[in-house]
Amino acid sequence: MIAESNNSRAASSGGDAVGASMVFVMRLVLALTAILTLFVAPGDLGTYHGELSLLSSLIFGGYLLHSLTLLAAARRHRNPFWHGKAVYWIDLGWFALMVYCTGGGNSFFFPFFFFVILTASFQWGFDEGARITLGATFALALATWLSDSNINAGHLLLRTAFVLALGYMIAYWGGMGVAQRRRLRLLRDVSRLSNPRFGVDQTIATMLQQTRDFYHASNCLLLMRDSSDDLWQLHSSGAPDGRASLSRLPEGAAAPLLVFEPQVLVQYASALHPRLPNSLESRTRAPGDARWQRLPPETVEQLIDLLDASSFVSAPLPLRKGEGRIYVVSGTHRFSRADAVFLQQLAAQVFPVIENIVLLDRLASDAAFRERQKIARDLHDTTIQPYIGLRHGISAIRQALQSDHPVASELDKLLDMTTQVIGDMRQFARNVRQGAAQTDAELLVALRRQAQQVREFYDIQITIQAEEGLSISDRLAAEVFQIVNEGMHNIRKHTRARTGLISLSNADGQLRIRIENETPEGPSAPFLPGSLAERTAALGGHIAIDCESDGVTAVSIAIPV
C-alpha cells in the first residue's frame, strides 16, 4: 500500500478539465444544500443555542460566497486549475466550522469531509489525500470537543475512526489512479520518441530525462553494448542542466554496474534510520518468479557508494542483439518494488523502438553514403569546373592588362573571390563525399566564416549569435547550415540592408533560428521565402515572418529537436 504512494508522490497538478470543473460545481451545490438545510430545518441540525444561529448563518453564507468566487474565477480565467492545494485545506476549515456550529458529534455535515478527501486524493495523489485525511480527522475531533466537551467518547471515537479508515482507502485508490495516469502519460511520451532523423543517442537521452523526471530521481543510467562490441556505452542524465552524457567503458570499468544476474529486477532502499535496520529493503526477482528474493546488502555496497544513492531500482534491457541494464537512482526518495516492475515495463516499451531506430539509421546511412558520392561527383562536374573555367578566363584577361589599368584591381579582387569560392566548394564536396559530421562549434565557425565572406564581398555586416550551451545534433547541423546560409543570401539578394542578425537558441524542445535585417526602405510587403519554408517543413518545423516591426524584418524558424 505504501509502495504505491511513491509512484504518486508528485501527482499531476492538472488532471482533466471536465473533472476539475465538476469539482467547482459540486462545491457550489454542497454550499447551496447546506445553507438551504440550515434555514429549512434548523432544529434538526443541532443548533440548540440561539446564540449560534447568527454564527451559523455567517459560516454557511461565507462558504457559499467562497464557492461562488472560486467558480466565477475559474470560468473567467478559463483555467480550472488556477488554484493549488491550499483550496482543499480552506475547504477543510469551512467544514470544521460547520460541524462546530451544528452540534459537533451530532452534526449532519461531517460527511462533507469526504468531499475534500476525494478531490485531493484523485487530483494530487496518495500523499496529499493522506494528509487531508489526517487533517479531517483532527478537525472533526476538535470541532466536536469544542462544541460539546461532554460528548460521548465512544461516539466520537467511532466517527473519527470512520473518517480515518474510509479516508485512507479513498486516498489509496486515488493515489493508484493518479499513478496509473502518470504511467500511461510517460508510456505515451516515450512511444513518440521514434524519430530516426535525430539519431539513437538523442532518443536515448530524451528517454532517460523523461524517466528521471517521472521518478523524481537524481540520475538515470543506461549501460548497454552491442553483441559485437567490446566496449559498454554508459548514458547518464544526472547533470544539473538535465543533459545526458555518453561515455564508453571497458569490461572492468562497467563491472560494478553488472553485479546482478542478467535478467533480474532489483530494488534497493536504505534503512530509514540507523536504529531501524529492519527498514532496509534489498530484493531481486528473476523472470517467471512471482516472489521477490532477499538480496544480501553487502552485494550492493560498492554499487551504492559508486552511485551515491540511498535508493535505486534496476531492470534488464530487452535487446534482441546485445545486453544492458537501466538504473534509476535517488538520494532522497525510497523506490518500491512497483517502481522496479514499471521500469521493466517501460524498457519493454521503448527499447524495441530504439532498436528499430538503429536499424533504420544504418539503412539511411548506407543510402546517404551512396547519395553523397553521386552529389559530390555532380557538384564537381556541374559547379566547380565552370568556376575553374571562369577563373582561368578572368586570369587571362588580367594578364593582358597593364598593372595600372583602371579595372586591374577589380579583376584581382574578382580572382581572389573566385579562388576562395572554389576552395570552399571543394571542401564542401570533400565533406559531402566523406560524410563529415559537424559539431556545434564547427557549425558556428562555418557560419561565421560565411558571414565574413558576405561582409568582405558585399559590405553587409551580419552577426551570428548562439546561446551558451546550444545543442544541435550532427544530423541537424548540415540542415541548419544550409538554412542560415540561405537566409544570408536572401538578405543580400532581396533587400538593401547593410546589417543583419542571425541568432540560434534551444527552447521548449525546439531549435529556434531567427534571421533579421534592417529595412531602410520601410516595412516590406508580406512574403514567404520558398526555399527556407521547404527546408523547414521537411524537418517538421514551422516558419513565421514578421514584417510589421519598425525598421526590422525577421524570419523565425522553429525545428523540433
C-alpha positions as CSV (number, residue, x, y, z in Angstrom):
1,M,0.0,0.0,0.0
2,I,2.7,2.5,1.0
3,A,4.7,1.3,-2.1
4,E,2.1,2.7,-4.5
5,S,2.4,6.1,-2.8
6,N,5.9,6.5,-4.2
7,N,4.5,6.4,-7.7
8,S,2.1,9.2,-7.0
9,R,4.3,11.3,-4.8
10,A,4.1,14.2,-7.3
11,A,0.7,13.8,-8.9
12,S,-0.2,15.9,-11.8
13,S,-1.4,19.3,-10.8
14,G,-3.7,19.2,-13.7
15,G,-6.0,16.3,-14.4
16,D,-8.8,16.6,-16.9
17,A,-10.6,19.9,-17.3
18,V,-14.0,18.4,-17.2
19,G,-13.3,16.7,-13.8
20,A,-12.0,19.9,-12.3
21,S,-15.0,21.9,-13.5
22,M,-17.2,19.3,-11.9
23,V,-15.4,19.8,-8.6
24,F,-16.1,23.6,-8.7
25,V,-19.8,23.0,-9.5
26,M,-20.2,20.3,-6.8
27,R,-18.6,22.6,-4.2
28,L,-21.3,25.2,-5.0
29,V,-24.0,22.5,-4.8
30,L,-22.8,21.4,-1.4
31,A,-22.8,25.1,-0.2
32,L,-26.3,25.7,-1.5
33,T,-27.6,22.5,0.0
34,A,-26.0,23.3,3.4
35,I,-27.4,26.8,3.6
36,L,-30.9,25.7,2.5
37,T,-30.9,22.9,5.1
38,L,-29.9,25.4,7.7
39,F,-33.0,27.6,7.0
40,V,-35.4,24.8,6.2
41,A,-34.8,22.6,9.3
42,P,-32.5,24.4,11.8
43,G,-33.8,22.3,14.7
44,D,-32.6,19.0,13.1
45,L,-29.1,20.3,12.8
46,G,-28.2,20.6,16.5
47,T,-28.4,24.4,16.6
48,Y,-29.9,24.3,20.0
49,H,-28.4,27.5,21.3
50,G,-29.9,30.7,19.9
51,E,-26.6,32.5,20.1
52,L,-25.2,30.2,17.5
53,S,-27.8,31.0,14.8
54,L,-26.1,34.1,13.7
55,L,-22.7,32.4,13.6
56,S,-24.2,29.5,11.6
57,S,-25.6,31.9,9.1
58,L,-22.3,33.7,8.7
59,I,-20.4,30.5,8.3
60,F,-22.7,28.9,5.8
61,G,-23.2,32.2,3.9
62,G,-19.4,32.6,3.8
63,Y,-18.9,29.2,2.4
64,L,-21.5,29.9,-0.3
65,L,-19.7,33.1,-1.2
66,H,-16.4,31.3,-1.2
67,S,-17.7,28.6,-3.6
68,L,-19.2,31.2,-5.9
69,T,-16.0,33.1,-6.0
70,L,-13.9,30.0,-6.9
71,L,-16.4,29.0,-9.7
72,A,-16.5,32.5,-11.1
73,A,-12.7,32.9,-11.1
74,A,-12.3,29.5,-12.8
75,R,-14.8,30.3,-15.5
76,R,-13.4,33.8,-16.0
77,H,-9.8,32.7,-16.4
78,R,-10.8,29.6,-18.4
79,N,-8.4,27.6,-16.3
80,P,-9.9,25.2,-13.7
81,F,-6.5,24.6,-12.1
82,W,-5.5,28.1,-11.2
83,H,-5.7,27.3,-7.5
84,G,-3.4,24.9,-5.6
85,K,-3.6,22.6,-2.7
86,A,-4.4,25.4,-0.3
87,V,-8.0,25.5,-1.5
88,Y,-8.7,22.0,-0.1
89,W,-7.3,23.0,3.3
90,I,-9.5,26.0,3.2
91,D,-12.5,23.7,2.5
92,L,-11.4,21.6,5.4
93,G,-11.6,24.7,7.7
94,W,-15.1,25.6,6.5
95,F,-16.3,22.0,7.1
96,A,-14.9,22.1,10.6
97,L,-16.7,25.3,11.4
98,M,-19.9,23.8,10.0
99,V,-19.6,20.8,12.3
100,Y,-18.8,23.0,15.3
101,C,-21.9,25.3,14.9
102,T,-24.3,22.4,14.1
103,G,-23.9,20.2,17.1
104,G,-20.4,18.7,16.9
105,G,-20.6,14.9,17.1
106,N,-24.4,15.0,16.2
107,S,-23.8,17.2,13.1
108,F,-25.2,16.1,9.8
109,F,-22.3,17.8,8.0
110,F,-19.4,15.6,8.9
111,P,-19.7,13.6,5.6
112,F,-18.6,16.8,3.9
113,F,-15.1,15.9,4.9
114,F,-15.2,13.1,2.3
115,F,-15.7,15.7,-0.5
116,V,-12.3,17.3,0.2
117,I,-10.6,13.9,0.8
118,L,-11.9,12.7,-2.6
119,T,-11.0,15.8,-4.6
120,A,-7.5,16.0,-3.1
121,S,-6.7,12.3,-3.5
122,F,-7.9,12.0,-7.1
123,Q,-6.1,15.2,-8.2
124,W,-2.9,15.2,-6.1
125,G,-2.4,11.5,-5.2
126,F,-2.0,9.4,-2.1
127,D,0.3,11.7,-0.1
128,E,-1.9,14.8,-0.3
129,G,-5.0,12.6,0.3
130,A,-3.5,11.1,3.4
131,R,-2.6,14.5,4.8
132,I,-6.1,15.7,4.2
133,T,-7.5,12.6,5.8
134,L,-5.4,13.2,9.0
135,G,-6.4,16.9,8.9
136,A,-10.1,16.0,8.6
137,T,-9.9,13.5,11.4
138,F,-8.2,16.0,13.7
139,A,-10.6,18.8,12.6
140,L,-13.7,16.6,13.3
141,A,-12.4,15.7,16.8
142,L,-11.5,19.2,17.7
143,A,-14.8,20.7,16.4
144,T,-16.8,18.1,18.2
145,W,-14.9,18.6,21.5
146,L,-15.2,22.4,21.3
147,S,-18.9,22.2,20.6
148,D,-19.6,19.8,23.5
149,S,-16.9,18.8,25.9
150,N,-19.3,16.2,27.4
151,I,-19.7,14.3,24.2
152,N,-19.8,10.6,24.4
153,A,-16.2,9.4,23.9
154,G,-17.3,6.2,22.2
155,H,-19.4,8.1,19.8
156,L,-16.5,10.5,19.0
157,L,-14.1,7.6,18.5
158,L,-16.4,5.8,16.2
159,R,-16.9,8.8,13.9
160,T,-13.2,9.8,13.8
161,A,-12.2,6.2,13.1
162,F,-14.7,6.0,10.3
163,V,-13.3,9.2,8.7
164,L,-9.8,8.0,9.1
165,A,-10.3,4.5,7.7
166,L,-12.6,5.5,4.8
167,G,-10.4,8.5,4.0
168,Y,-7.3,6.3,3.9
169,M,-9.0,3.9,1.4
170,I,-10.1,6.9,-0.8
171,A,-6.5,8.3,-0.7
172,Y,-5.0,4.9,-1.6
173,W,-7.3,4.3,-4.6
174,G,-7.0,7.9,-5.6
175,G,-3.2,7.6,-5.5
176,M,-3.4,4.5,-7.6
177,G,-5.5,6.3,-10.2
178,V,-3.1,9.2,-10.3
179,A,-0.1,6.9,-10.6
180,Q,-1.7,5.0,-13.5
181,R,-2.4,8.2,-15.4
182,R,1.2,9.4,-14.9
183,R,2.5,6.0,-16.1
184,L,0.3,6.0,-19.2
185,R,1.4,9.5,-20.0
186,L,5.0,8.5,-19.8
187,L,4.5,5.4,-21.9
188,R,2.7,7.6,-24.5
189,D,5.5,10.2,-24.5
190,V,8.3,7.7,-24.9
191,S,6.4,6.0,-27.7
192,R,6.6,9.2,-29.7
193,L,10.4,9.4,-29.5
194,S,11.0,7.3,-32.6
195,N,12.4,9.9,-35.0
196,P,15.3,8.4,-36.8
197,R,16.4,11.8,-38.1
198,F,17.7,12.7,-34.6
199,G,19.6,9.5,-34.1
200,V,19.6,6.9,-31.4
201,D,21.8,8.8,-28.9
202,Q,19.4,11.7,-28.7
203,T,16.4,9.4,-28.5
204,I,18.0,7.6,-25.5
205,A,19.0,10.9,-23.9
206,T,15.4,12.1,-24.1
207,M,14.0,8.9,-22.7
208,L,16.4,8.9,-19.8
209,Q,15.5,12.5,-19.0
210,Q,11.8,11.8,-19.0
211,T,12.3,8.7,-16.9
212,R,14.3,10.6,-14.4
213,D,11.7,13.3,-14.2
214,F,8.9,10.7,-13.8
215,Y,10.6,9.1,-10.8
216,H,11.9,12.4,-9.4
217,A,15.3,10.7,-9.3
218,S,18.7,12.3,-9.1
219,N,20.1,10.2,-12.0
220,C,19.1,7.7,-14.6
221,L,21.8,5.5,-16.1
222,L,21.8,3.2,-19.1
223,L,24.5,0.6,-19.7
224,M,24.4,-1.3,-22.9
225,R,26.5,-2.8,-25.6
226,D,26.1,-4.5,-29.0
227,S,26.9,-8.2,-29.2
228,S,29.8,-7.4,-31.5
229,D,31.2,-4.5,-29.4
230,D,33.8,-4.9,-26.6
231,L,33.0,-1.6,-25.1
232,W,30.0,-0.6,-23.0
233,Q,28.1,2.5,-23.7
234,L,27.1,4.4,-20.5
235,H,24.4,7.0,-20.9
236,S,23.8,9.3,-17.9
237,S,21.2,12.0,-17.3
238,G,22.4,13.2,-13.9
239,A,23.9,16.5,-15.0
240,P,22.4,19.6,-13.2
241,D,21.3,21.1,-16.5
242,G,19.4,17.9,-17.4
243,R,21.6,17.0,-20.3
244,A,22.6,13.4,-20.9
245,S,26.3,12.3,-21.3
246,L,27.7,9.4,-23.1
247,S,30.9,7.5,-22.4
248,R,32.4,4.2,-23.4
249,L,33.7,1.8,-20.8
250,P,35.8,-1.4,-20.9
251,E,34.6,-4.5,-19.2
252,G,36.4,-3.8,-15.9
253,A,35.1,-0.3,-15.5
254,A,31.5,-1.4,-16.2
255,A,31.7,-4.4,-13.8
256,P,30.3,-2.6,-10.7
257,L,27.1,-2.0,-12.6
258,L,26.8,-5.6,-13.7
259,V,26.9,-7.4,-10.3
260,F,23.4,-8.8,-10.8
261,E,22.2,-11.7,-12.8
262,P,21.5,-10.5,-16.4
263,Q,17.6,-10.8,-16.3
264,V,16.7,-10.0,-12.7
265,L,14.8,-7.0,-11.4
266,V,16.5,-5.2,-8.5
267,Q,15.1,-2.8,-5.8
268,Y,17.1,-1.3,-3.0
269,A,16.2,1.2,-0.3
270,S,18.4,2.0,2.6
271,A,17.2,1.9,6.2
272,L,15.1,4.8,7.3
273,H,17.3,5.3,10.3
274,P,20.4,3.6,11.7
275,R,18.3,2.5,14.6
276,L,15.8,0.9,12.2
277,P,17.9,-1.7,10.3
278,N,14.9,-3.8,9.5
279,S,13.5,-1.0,7.3
280,L,16.3,-1.7,4.8
281,E,14.9,-3.3,1.6
282,S,17.1,-5.2,-0.8
283,R,15.3,-7.5,-3.2
284,T,15.6,-9.2,-6.6
285,R,13.1,-11.0,-8.8
286,A,14.0,-13.4,-11.5
287,P,11.9,-13.8,-14.7
288,G,8.9,-16.1,-14.1
289,D,9.1,-15.8,-10.3
290,A,6.1,-14.3,-8.5
291,R,8.0,-13.7,-5.3
292,W,10.9,-11.4,-4.6
293,Q,14.1,-12.8,-3.1
294,R,16.2,-11.2,-0.5
295,L,19.5,-9.7,-1.8
296,P,22.4,-9.6,0.7
297,P,23.0,-5.8,1.3
298,E,26.8,-6.4,1.1
299,T,26.3,-7.3,-2.6
300,V,25.3,-3.8,-3.4
301,E,27.6,-1.9,-1.0
302,Q,30.1,-1.0,-3.7
303,L,27.4,0.0,-6.1
304,I,25.7,2.2,-3.6
305,D,29.0,4.0,-3.0
306,L,29.5,4.4,-6.7
307,L,26.0,5.8,-7.4
308,D,26.0,7.9,-4.2
309,A,22.4,6.8,-3.7
310,S,20.1,5.8,-0.8
311,S,17.7,4.0,-3.2
312,F,17.6,2.6,-6.7
313,V,15.8,0.3,-9.0
314,S,17.2,-1.5,-11.9
315,A,15.8,-3.6,-14.8
316,P,17.4,-5.5,-17.7
317,L,17.1,-4.3,-21.3
318,P,15.0,-6.4,-23.7
319,L,17.5,-6.2,-26.6
320,R,17.5,-8.7,-29.5
321,K,21.2,-8.2,-30.1
322,G,23.3,-7.2,-27.2
323,E,22.7,-6.7,-23.5
324,G,22.3,-3.9,-21.0
325,R,20.7,-2.6,-17.8
326,I,18.9,0.6,-16.8
327,Y,19.2,2.2,-13.3
328,V,17.0,4.9,-11.7
329,V,18.9,6.4,-8.7
330,S,17.8,8.7,-5.9
331,G,19.4,10.2,-2.8
332,T,16.2,11.2,-1.1
333,H,13.2,9.1,-2.3
334,R,12.6,5.5,-1.5
335,F,11.8,3.4,-4.5
336,S,9.4,0.4,-4.2
337,R,9.1,-2.9,-6.0
338,A,6.3,-1.5,-8.0
339,D,8.7,1.1,-9.3
340,A,11.1,-1.6,-10.4
341,V,8.3,-3.5,-12.2
342,F,7.1,-0.4,-14.1
343,L,10.7,0.4,-15.1
344,Q,10.9,-3.1,-16.7
345,Q,7.6,-2.3,-18.5
346,L,9.0,1.0,-19.7
347,A,12.1,-0.7,-21.0
348,A,10.0,-3.3,-22.8
349,Q,8.0,-0.4,-24.4
350,V,10.9,1.8,-25.6
351,F,13.8,-0.4,-26.5
352,P,12.3,-2.3,-29.4
353,V,11.6,1.2,-30.8
354,I,15.3,2.2,-30.2
355,E,16.5,-1.0,-31.9
356,N,14.3,-0.1,-34.9
357,I,15.8,3.3,-35.0
358,V,19.3,1.8,-35.1
359,L,18.3,-0.4,-38.0
360,L,16.7,2.5,-39.9
361,D,19.8,4.6,-39.1
362,R,22.1,2.0,-40.7
363,L,19.9,1.7,-43.8
364,A,19.7,5.5,-44.0
365,S,23.4,5.9,-43.6
366,D,24.1,3.4,-46.4
367,A,21.7,5.1,-48.7
368,A,23.1,8.6,-47.7
369,F,26.6,7.4,-48.4
370,R,25.8,6.4,-52.0
371,E,23.8,9.6,-52.5
372,R,26.7,11.7,-51.2
373,Q,29.1,10.1,-53.7
374,K,26.7,11.0,-56.5
375,I,26.2,14.6,-55.3
376,A,30.0,15.1,-54.9
377,R,30.6,13.9,-58.5
378,D,27.8,16.1,-59.8
379,L,29.0,19.1,-57.8
380,H,32.5,18.7,-59.2
381,D,31.3,18.3,-62.8
382,T,28.5,20.9,-62.9
383,T,29.6,23.6,-60.5
384,I,33.3,23.5,-59.6
385,Q,34.5,23.0,-63.2
386,P,32.7,26.0,-64.6
387,Y,34.0,28.2,-61.7
388,I,37.5,27.0,-62.6
389,G,36.9,27.9,-66.2
390,L,35.7,31.3,-65.1
391,R,38.8,31.9,-63.0
392,H,41.0,30.9,-66.0
393,G,39.2,33.4,-68.2
394,I,39.5,36.2,-65.6
395,S,43.2,35.4,-65.2
396,A,43.8,35.6,-68.9
397,I,42.1,39.0,-69.1
398,R,44.1,40.2,-66.1
399,Q,47.4,39.1,-67.7
400,A,46.5,41.0,-70.8
401,L,46.1,44.3,-68.9
402,Q,48.8,46.6,-67.5
403,S,49.1,46.8,-63.8
404,D,48.0,50.4,-63.8
405,H,44.8,49.7,-65.8
406,P,41.7,51.1,-64.0
407,V,40.0,47.7,-63.8
408,A,43.0,45.7,-62.8
409,S,42.4,46.0,-59.1
410,E,38.8,44.9,-59.6
411,L,39.9,41.9,-61.6
412,D,42.4,41.0,-58.9
413,K,39.6,41.2,-56.3
414,L,37.4,39.0,-58.6
415,L,40.2,36.5,-59.0
416,D,40.6,36.3,-55.2
417,M,36.8,35.8,-54.8
418,T,36.6,33.0,-57.3
419,T,39.7,31.3,-55.9
420,Q,38.1,31.4,-52.4
421,V,34.8,30.1,-53.6
422,I,36.4,27.3,-55.5
423,G,38.3,26.3,-52.4
424,D,35.1,26.4,-50.3
425,M,33.2,24.3,-52.8
426,R,36.0,21.7,-53.0
427,Q,36.0,21.5,-49.2
428,F,32.2,21.2,-49.2
429,A,32.4,18.4,-51.8
430,R,35.0,16.6,-49.8
431,N,32.8,16.8,-46.7
432,V,29.8,15.6,-48.7
433,R,31.8,12.6,-50.1
434,Q,33.2,11.6,-46.7
435,G,30.1,12.4,-44.7
436,A,31.9,14.6,-42.2
437,A,29.8,15.5,-39.3
438,Q,29.6,19.0,-37.9
439,T,29.7,19.6,-34.2
440,D,28.1,22.7,-32.6
441,A,31.4,24.5,-32.6
442,E,32.2,23.6,-36.2
443,L,28.8,24.7,-37.3
444,L,29.2,28.2,-35.7
445,V,32.7,28.5,-37.1
446,A,31.4,27.7,-40.6
447,L,28.5,30.2,-40.3
448,R,30.8,33.0,-39.1
449,R,33.1,32.3,-42.0
450,Q,30.2,32.6,-44.4
451,A,29.2,35.9,-42.7
452,Q,32.7,37.2,-43.0
453,Q,32.7,36.5,-46.7
454,V,29.4,38.3,-47.1
455,R,30.9,41.3,-45.3
456,E,34.1,41.3,-47.4
457,F,32.4,40.7,-50.8
458,Y,29.2,42.7,-50.4
459,D,29.8,45.1,-47.4
460,I,26.9,43.6,-45.4
461,Q,27.5,43.2,-41.7
462,I,25.8,40.0,-40.5
463,T,26.2,39.0,-36.8
464,I,25.9,35.3,-35.8
465,Q,24.7,34.8,-32.2
466,A,24.3,31.5,-30.4
467,E,23.1,30.9,-26.8
468,E,25.6,29.3,-24.4
469,G,25.2,25.5,-24.4
470,L,23.5,25.4,-27.8
471,S,22.8,21.7,-28.6
472,I,22.4,20.6,-32.2
473,S,22.7,17.0,-33.3
474,D,25.2,16.2,-36.1
475,R,22.2,15.1,-38.3
476,L,20.7,18.5,-38.0
477,A,23.8,20.7,-38.3
478,A,24.1,20.3,-42.0
479,E,20.5,21.4,-42.5
480,V,20.9,24.3,-40.1
481,F,24.0,25.5,-42.1
482,Q,22.0,25.5,-45.3
483,I,19.1,27.3,-43.8
484,V,21.3,30.1,-42.3
485,N,23.4,30.3,-45.4
486,E,20.2,30.7,-47.5
487,G,19.0,33.4,-45.1
488,M,22.2,35.4,-45.5
489,H,21.9,35.2,-49.3
490,N,18.3,36.3,-49.1
491,I,19.4,39.4,-47.2
492,R,21.9,40.1,-49.9
493,K,19.7,39.5,-52.9
494,H,16.3,40.8,-51.9
495,T,17.0,43.7,-49.5
496,R,19.0,46.9,-49.3
497,A,20.0,46.1,-45.7
498,R,23.6,46.7,-44.7
499,T,23.3,44.9,-41.3
500,G,21.6,41.7,-40.2
501,L,21.5,39.4,-37.2
502,I,21.1,35.7,-37.0
503,S,20.5,34.0,-33.6
504,L,20.3,30.4,-32.7
505,S,18.8,29.0,-29.4
506,N,17.2,26.0,-27.9
507,A,13.8,26.5,-26.1
508,D,10.9,24.2,-25.3
509,G,12.4,21.2,-27.1
510,Q,12.9,23.2,-30.3
511,L,15.8,24.8,-32.2
512,R,14.9,28.4,-32.9
513,I,16.6,30.3,-35.7
514,R,15.9,34.0,-36.1
515,I,17.1,35.8,-39.3
516,E,16.5,39.5,-39.2
517,N,17.7,42.5,-41.2
518,E,17.2,46.2,-41.2
519,T,14.7,47.7,-43.6
520,P,15.9,51.2,-44.7
521,E,13.3,51.3,-47.5
522,G,10.5,50.9,-44.9
523,P,8.3,47.9,-44.0
524,S,8.3,45.2,-46.6
525,A,5.3,43.5,-48.2
526,P,4.2,40.2,-46.8
527,F,6.3,37.3,-48.3
528,L,7.3,33.7,-47.8
529,P,10.9,32.5,-48.6
530,G,10.1,29.4,-50.6
531,S,13.4,27.6,-50.1
532,L,13.5,28.2,-46.3
533,A,9.9,27.2,-46.0
534,E,10.5,23.9,-47.8
535,R,13.6,23.1,-45.8
536,T,11.8,23.9,-42.5
537,A,8.8,21.8,-43.4
538,A,11.0,18.9,-44.3
539,L,12.4,19.0,-40.8
540,G,9.0,19.0,-39.2
541,G,9.3,22.7,-38.2
542,H,7.4,25.9,-38.9
543,I,8.3,29.3,-40.1
544,A,6.9,32.8,-39.3
545,I,7.5,36.2,-40.9
546,D,7.5,39.5,-39.1
547,C,7.2,42.4,-41.4
548,E,5.5,44.8,-39.1
549,S,8.2,45.7,-36.6
550,D,9.7,49.2,-37.1
551,G,13.0,49.1,-39.1
552,V,13.3,45.3,-39.0
553,T,12.1,42.3,-41.0
554,A,12.6,38.9,-39.3
555,V,12.2,35.3,-40.3
556,S,11.6,33.0,-37.3
557,I,12.1,29.2,-37.7
558,A,11.4,26.6,-35.1
559,I,12.6,23.0,-35.6
560,P,11.8,20.2,-33.1
561,V,14.9,18.5,-31.6
